Amino acid sequence: MADMIAHSLWFVLAFALVGSSLALRRLPLHHLVKMILVWIAIFAAVWIVVLAFRGLSG
């Protein structure tokens, strides 16, 4: 249970870091949406790699 809380907290902080950096850039809306989608894709790719690694290791 504590492990799940730690992982959840890590993801919340990572999303907050990305969100705050995007908010401070003051980009036009279409650029902001594009960057948000890229960051979602990056987090999804990392998540898939971690799940695959966990599956291979047991």
C-alpha positions in Angstrom: 0.0 0.0 0.0 2.8 2.5 0.9 4.5 1.6 -2.4 1.4 2.5 -4.4 1.1 5.8 -2.5 4.7 6.7 -3.2 4.3 5.9 -6.9 1.1 8.0 -7.1 2.7 10.9 -5.3 5.6 10.7 -7.8 3.3 10.9 -10.8 1.3 13.8 -9.2 4.5 15.7 -8.7 5.8 14.9 -12.2 2.5 16.2 -13.7 2.6 19.3 -11.5 6.2 20.0 -12.7 5.3 19.6 -16.4 2.0 21.6 -15.9 3.7 24.5 -14.2 6.4 24.7 -16.8 3.9 24.7 -19.6 1.8 27.4 -17.8 4.8 29.7 -17.4 5.7 29.5 -21.1 2.6 31.5 -22.2 2.3 29.8 -25.5 -0.5 30.2 -28.0 -3.3 27.7 -27.3 -2.6 25.4 -30.3 1.1 25.1 -29.3 0.1 24.5 -25.7 -2.4 21.7 -26.6 0.3 20.1 -28.8 2.9 20.1 -26.0 0.3 18.7 -23.5 -0.4 15.8 -25.9 3.4 15.2 -26.4 3.9 15.1 -22.6 0.9 12.7 -22.2 2.5 10.5 -24.9 5.9 10.6 -23.0 4.3 9.6 -19.7 2.3 6.8 -21.4 5.4 5.4 -23.1 7.3 5.4 -19.8 4.3 3.7 -18.1 4.2 1.0 -20.8 8.0 0.4 -20.5 7.8 0.1 -16.7 4.8 -2.3 -16.9 6.6 -4.4 -19.6 9.8 -4.5 -17.4 7.8 -5.5 -14.4 6.1 -8.3 -16.4 9.5 -9.6 -17.7 11.1 -9.6 -14.2 8.3 -11.5 -12.6 
